[in-house]
């Protein structure tokens, strides 16, 4: 049996909350699971996460694999660093796990900012061309 540590979706429509669970990899996302290891609430700002560190360490030592999303979440809160140090036998008493995850900047905002910068550059080029064009027209009228 291949055990995975992954998220199990709970909550109402468009209001998800997740539980971090250890489950057989062949089971459905919201199906039967072995043990609850914590929770994740992305609706709150900033998002909150709580894990039972000792149980997650136990399952990882037993050979459980992290899903991609779970691995990302555990890295963001600092658990992955703590687990790697624990495996090496280093002192981890000073490392604390964060309970909140900061929100990432959405990509859509960046594209709008880039578009604004590009349009500003085009208007500057047009205004420079417009100021040069009348000057050239004046020189032609003088020569006539």
JOCORGI-V64470 format. One record per pair of residues at least 6 apart in sequence whose ideal C-beta (glycine too) atoms are under 8 Angstrom apart, sorted by the first residue. I is the first residue (numbers start at 1). J is the second residue. D is the distance in Angstrom with one decimal. If there is no record, write none. Layout:
BEGIN
I:J:D + I:J:D
END
This chain:
BEGIN
1:24:5.3 + 2:24:7.0 + 2:25:4.4 + 2:26:7.5 + 2:65:7.1 + 3:22:5.6 + 3:23:7.0 + 3:24:6.6 + 3:25:7.1 + 3:34:6.9 + 3:59:6.4 + 3:62:6.9 + 3:63:7.0 + 3:64:4.1 + 3:65:7.3 + 4:22:7.5 + 4:23:6.0 + 4:24:7.6 + 4:25:4.4 + 4:64:6.5 + 4:65:5.3 + 4:66:7.5 + 4:67:5.9 + 5:20:6.6 + 5:21:7.3 + 5:22:5.5 + 5:37:6.5 + 5:56:6.8 + 5:59:6.0 + 5:60:7.5 + 5:64:5.2 + 5:65:7.2 + 5:66:5.1 + 5:67:6.8 + 5:70:5.4 + 6:20:7.7 + 6:21:6.6 + 6:23:6.6 + 6:29:7.6 + 6:66:7.7 + 6:67:3.9 + 6:69:7.4 + 6:70:5.5 + 7:18:4.2 + 7:19:7.1 + 7:20:6.3 + 7:21:7.6 + 7:29:8.0 + 7:40:6.5 + 7:67:7.0 + 7:69:6.0 + 7:70:6.2 + 8:18:6.3 + 8:19:4.6 + 8:20:7.8 + 8:21:4.8 + 8:23:7.6 + 8:29:6.6 + 8:30:5.7 + 8:33:6.4 + 9:16:5.6 + 9:17:7.9 + 9:18:5.8 + 9:29:6.6 + 9:30:5.9 + 10:16:7.2 + 10:17:5.0 + 10:18:6.7 + 10:19:6.2 + 11:17:4.2 + 11:43:7.9 + 15:43:6.0 + 16:42:6.7 + 16:43:7.1 + 17:39:6.7 + 17:40:7.2 + 17:41:4.9 + 17:42:7.8 + 17:43:7.0 + 18:39:6.6 + 18:40:4.4 + 18:41:7.6 + 18:42:7.5 + 19:36:5.5 + 19:37:7.9 + 19:38:7.2 + 19:39:5.2 + 19:40:7.7 + 20:36:7.2 + 20:37:4.4 + 20:38:4.1 + 20:39:6.6 + 20:40:6.4 + 20:51:6.0 + 20:56:7.6 + 20:70:6.6 + 21:33:4.1 + 21:34:7.3 + 21:35:6.7 + 21:36:5.6 + 21:37:6.2 + 22:33:6.7 + 22:34:4.7 + 22:35:4.8 + 22:37:6.0 + 22:55:7.9 + 22:59:4.9 + 22:64:5.9 + 23:31:7.4 + 23:32:7.1 + 23:33:4.0 + 23:34:5.8 + 24:32:7.6 + 24:34:7.3 + 25:65:7.6 + 27:33:7.1 + 35:55:6.6 + 35:59:7.6 + 37:51:6.0 + 37:52:5.5 + 37:55:5.2 + 37:56:5.3 + 37:59:7.1 + 38:49:6.9 + 38:50:5.2 + 38:51:3.5 + 38:52:5.7 + 38:56:7.4 + 39:49:7.2 + 39:50:5.6 + 40:47:7.1 + 40:48:7.5 + 40:49:4.7 + 40:73:6.3 + 41:47:6.3 + 41:48:4.9 + 41:49:7.5 + 45:103:6.6 + 46:100:4.4 + 46:101:6.1 + 46:102:5.7 + 46:103:6.1 + 47:100:6.7 + 47:101:4.5 + 47:103:7.1 + 48:99:6.0 + 48:100:5.6 + 48:101:7.7 + 49:73:6.1 + 49:77:5.8 + 49:98:8.0 + 49:99:6.6 + 49:100:7.4 + 49:101:6.1 + 50:99:6.3 + 51:74:7.4 + 51:77:7.6 + 51:79:6.6 + 51:97:7.1 + 53:79:6.9 + 53:82:7.8 + 53:97:6.6 + 56:74:7.7 + 56:79:7.1 + 56:83:7.9 + 57:83:6.4 + 57:86:6.8 + 60:66:7.7 + 60:83:6.5 + 66:74:6.8 + 71:80:7.2 + 73:101:7.0 + 74:80:5.2 + 74:83:7.9 + 75:81:7.8 + 76:98:7.7 + 76:101:5.1 + 77:97:5.3 + 77:98:4.6 + 77:99:7.5 + 77:101:6.6 + 78:95:6.6 + 78:96:7.4 + 78:97:5.5 + 78:98:5.7 + 79:97:5.5 + 81:95:6.9 + 82:92:5.2 + 82:95:4.6 + 82:97:6.8 + 85:91:7.8 + 85:92:5.1 + 85:95:7.0 + 86:92:5.3
END
